[in-house]
C-alpha cells in the first residue's frame, strides 16, 4: 500500500508540474544577427518580394468577406475546427504595430505570440522555422509600410482540448524539429521554407502534424477540404512528366501542360504569390521539384 501511495503521489506531482509548465507563457530567445534590423535601408523593398514568396497574402486576406489585404479574418476550415487569420497591418491595437523585431521573429519561426501564447500550427511556423532571419525582418519591414487597419481577430471555433493553446508546447516537443543548419539551395529554400509547399501537399497524422516520411506526397484533407495532389511519390499522377519549363509556366500562369488550369487554393497561391516571383525563382522551384522525381 505504501508503494501504491507513493506511486499515486508521484503521478499527481508529475501531472501538476506538467500543468504548470504548460501554463507558463513562453518567451524563447531568438538570435538576430548583429546590425540586422527591419528598419535598415532597403528592407521594406526586399520584404515586398519576400512576402510574395512566403505566401502571406492569401491567408491573411478575407476576400469573400470583402476584407483588406493583410488585415486577416480569413476562415480556414480544418479537421480540428475553423481558424481565423490575424491582422498583419501595423495597427497598434489589433495588428502588429506594437511588435518588436524579436517579437516578430519569435512568432514566425517559433510559433510564440507577443504575450507568450502558443500559436497553432495552422500558421506554418514548422516550415518558417527555416526562414533566414534577415528575410523575416524584411517581411516585417514591408508590413510596417502598410496602412494600419483596425481589425480585431475573430475567435477560432475549435473544441476542447484543442482550444487550450498551452497544449501546443507538448505538441512542439513531439513534432517540431530543429531547422536545418546548412544553407539550402534556392529552389529547396523556396519550396520547403518560404513557400511552405509541404504544409498543403504533405499528409498529416491524427494530431495534425506533417508526416515527414511522406513529404509532398499529397494530402486528402487539405485546406477547406480540398484534396491536394502529390508532387512526389507513387501517387504523383502525371506531375512527374512535367518538364522544368512546364512547372515554371504553371507557377506563372496557372495553366497546366494539358491546358487545364489551377483550381481552389492553388489558384490563389499562383495569383497572389508565385506569378510575382522572378523567372529565376520559379525555375529554381521547378528544378528542385523535378529533382525529387528522379529517384
C-alpha positions in Angstrom: 0.0 0.0 0.0 2.8 2.4 0.8 4.4 1.9 -2.6 1.0 2.4 -4.2 0.5 5.7 -2.3 4.0 6.8 -3.3 3.3 6.0 -7.0 0.0 7.9 -6.9 1.7 10.9 -5.3 4.4 10.7 -7.9 1.9 10.7 -10.7 0.0 13.7 -9.2 3.2 15.7 -8.6 4.3 15.0 -12.2 0.9 16.0 -13.6 0.9 19.2 -11.6 4.4 20.1 -12.8 3.4 19.4 -16.4 0.3 21.6 -16.0 2.4 24.4 -14.5 4.9 24.1 -17.4 2.1 24.2 -20.0 0.5 27.2 -18.4 3.6 29.4 -18.1 3.8 31.9 -21.1 6.8 31.3 -23.4 9.5 33.8 -24.2 12.0 31.7 -26.1 15.2 33.5 -27.0 15.8 34.5 -30.7 19.1 35.3 -32.3 19.1 38.3 -34.6 22.4 38.9 -36.5 24.4 41.9 -35.4 23.4 45.1 -37.2 20.3 43.4 -38.7 17.1 45.3 -38.3 13.7 45.7 -40.0 14.5 49.4 -40.0 17.6 49.1 -42.2 17.5 50.8 -45.6 16.1 48.7 -48.4 14.5 46.1 -46.1 10.9 47.1 -46.9 11.6 46.9 -50.6 13.1 43.4 -50.1 10.2 42.5 -47.9 7.7 43.3 -50.6 9.2 40.4 -52.6 9.7 38.0 -49.7 6.1 38.5 -48.7 5.0 37.1 -52.1 7.4 34.2 -51.8 6.2 33.4 -48.3 2.5 33.4 -49.4 1.3 35.8 -46.7 -1.4 37.5 -48.7 -3.6 34.5 -49.4 -4.1 33.5 -45.8 -4.3 37.0 -44.3 -6.9 38.4 -46.7 -10.6 37.7 -46.3 -11.6 38.1 -49.9 -15.1 36.5 -49.5 -15.9 38.9 -46.7 -14.7 42.0 -48.7 -11.8 42.4 -46.3 -8.5 44.2 -46.8 -5.3 42.5 -47.8 -3.1 41.6 -44.8 -5.9 42.6 -42.3 -6.7 38.9 -41.6 -10.1 37.5 -40.9 -10.0 34.6 -43.4 -11.6 31.4 -42.2 -9.6 28.2 -42.7 -11.6 25.0 -42.1 -9.6 22.1 -40.7 -10.4 18.7 -39.1 -9.9 20.4 -35.7 -12.2 23.4 -36.3 -12.2 26.7 -38.0 -9.2 29.1 -37.6 -9.2 32.8 -38.5 -6.1 34.5 -39.6 -4.8 37.6 -37.7 -4.3 41.2 -38.7 -0.8 41.8 -40.0 -1.1 45.5 -40.6 0.7 47.9 -38.2 -2.3 48.8 -36.2 -1.2 49.0 -32.6 -4.3 47.7 -31.0 -5.4 44.9 -33.4 -2.4 44.3 -35.6 1.4 44.1 -35.1 2.1 47.8 -34.7 3.5 47.3 -31.2 5.7 44.3 -32.1 9.5 44.5 -31.9 11.8 42.7 -34.3 12.3 40.0 -31.7 8.6 39.6 -31.2 8.0 39.1 -34.9 10.9 36.7 -35.4 9.8 34.6 -32.4 6.2 34.4 -33.8 7.3 33.5 -37.3 10.0 31.0 -36.5 9.0 29.6 -33.1 5.2 29.9 -33.1 5.1 32.1 -29.9 2.8 35.2 -29.7 3.7 38.5 -28.3 2.2 37.6 -24.9 4.0 34.3 -24.8 0.9 32.4 -26.0 1.4 29.3 -28.2 0.4 29.7 -31.9 -1.5 27.0 -33.7 0.4 25.2 -36.5 -2.2 26.3 -38.9 0.3 29.2 -39.1 3.1 27.4 -40.8 5.9 28.1 -38.4 7.0 24.5 -38.7 8.2 25.5 -42.2 9.0 29.1 -41.4 11.5 28.0 -38.7 13.9 27.5 -41.6 13.5 31.0 -43.0 16.6 33.2 -42.7 16.2 35.8 -40.0 17.0 38.6 -42.5 14.1 37.5 -44.6 11.8 37.5 -41.6 12.9 41.0 -40.8 12.3 42.1 -44.4 8.7 40.8 -44.2 8.2 42.9 -41.0 9.7 45.9 -42.6 7.3 45.7 -45.6 4.2 45.0 -43.3 5.1 48.2 -41.4 4.8 50.3 -44.6 1.1 49.3 -44.9 -1.8 51.5 -43.8 -2.9 50.4 -40.3 -6.3 48.6 -40.3 -8.3 48.2 -37.2 -9.5 44.6 -37.5 -9.8 42.7 -34.2 -9.1 39.0 -34.5 -12.1 36.7 -34.8 -12.3 33.8 -32.3 -11.4 30.4 -33.6 -14.2 27.8 -33.4 -12.3 24.8 -32.1 -13.4 22.4 -29.4 -11.6 21.3 -26.2 -8.9 20.1 -25.7 -7.6 21.7 -28.9 -8.9 25.1 -27.8 -6.3 25.1 -25.0 -3.3 26.7 -26.6 -0.9 25.6 -23.9 -1.1 22.1 -25.3 0.9 23.3 -28.3 4.0 23.3 -26.1 3.8 19.5 -25.8 2.9 19.2 -29.5 6.0 21.1 -30.5 8.2 18.8 -28.4 6.8 15.8 -30.2 6.5 17.1 -33.8 8.7 20.1 -34.4 12.3 19.5 -35.5 15.1 22.0 -35.3 15.6 24.0 -38.5 18.5 22.9 -40.8 21.9 24.4 -40.1 23.2 24.0 -43.7 22.2 26.5 -46.3 19.6 25.1 -48.7 19.9 25.6 -52.5 17.5 28.4 -53.7 14.8 26.1 -55.0 14.7 23.9 -51.9 14.6 27.1 -49.7 11.6 28.4 -51.6 9.7 25.1 -51.5 10.4 24.0 -48.0 10.8 27.2 -46.1 9.4 30.4 -47.7 6.8 28.8 -49.9 6.0 26.1 -47.3 4.6 23.9 -50.0 4.6 20.9 -47.7 2.0 22.4 -45.5 -0.6 21.6 -48.1 1.0 18.9 -50.2 2.0 16.6 -47.3 -0.4 14.4 -45.3 -0.9 14.9 -41.6 -1.3 12.5 -38.7 -4.2 12.4 -36.3 -2.5 15.1 -34.2 -2.3 17.5 -37.2 1.5 17.1 -37.6 3.1 16.7 -41.0 4.1 13.2 -41.9 7.8 13.7 -42.5 8.1 10.4 -44.3 5.6 11.4 -46.9 6.9 14.9 -47.7 5.0 16.4 -50.7 3.1 13.1 -51.3 -0.3 14.7 -51.3 -3.0 15.3 -48.8 -6.5 14.0 -48.9 -7.7 16.6 -46.4 -6.2 19.8 -47.5 -7.3 23.4 -46.7 -11.0 23.9 -46.7 -11.5 20.2 -47.6 -9.6 20.4 -50.9 -7.8 17.2 -51.9 -4.2 18.3 -52.6 -2.2 16.3 -55.2 1.1 14.7 -54.7 4.2 16.3 -56.1 6.5 13.3 -55.4 5.9 9.6 -54.7 3.9 6.8 -56.2 0.7 8.8 -56.4 2.1 11.9 -58.2 0.0 11.1 -61.3 1.4 12.8 -64.3 3.2 15.6 -62.5 6.5 13.7 -62.8 6.1 14.0 -66.6 6.0 17.8 -66.5 9.2 19.5 -67.7 11.0 22.2 -65.7 9.7 24.7 -68.2 6.1 23.5 -67.8 6.3 23.6 -64.0 7.7 27.1 -64.1 5.0 28.2 -66.5 2.3 26.7 -64.3 3.6 28.8 -61.4 3.4 31.9 -63.5 0.1 31.5 -65.3 -1.7 28.6 -63.6 -2.0 26.8 -67.0 -1.2 23.1 -67.0 0.5 21.3 -69.9 -2.9 19.8 -70.9 -4.3 23.4 -70.9 -6.4 22.8 -67.8 -6.0 25.5 -65.1 -5.2 25.7 -61.4 -8.2 25.5 -59.1 -9.1 26.2 -55.5 -6.3 27.2 -53.1 -3.6 26.7 -55.7 -5.2 29.2 -58.0 -4.8 31.8 -55.1 -1.2 30.8 -54.5 -0.4 31.5 -58.1 -2.4 34.7 -58.4 -1.1 36.2 -55.1 2.4 34.7 -54.9 4.2 32.7 -57.4 3.3 34.7 -60.5 5.0 37.7 -58.9 8.3 35.8 -58.4 11.2 36.2 -60.8 11.5 33.8 -63.6 14.8 32.6 -62.0 13.0 31.8 -58.7 10.2 29.9 -60.5 12.7 27.9 -62.4 14.6 27.2 -59.1 11.4 25.8 -57.7 10.7 23.7 -60.8 14.3 22.3 -60.8 14.0 21.3 -57.1 10.6 19.6 -57.6 11.9 17.9 -60.7 14.9 16.6 -58.8 12.7 14.9 -56.3 11.1 12.8 -59.1 14.4 11.5 -60.5 14.9 8.8 -57.8 
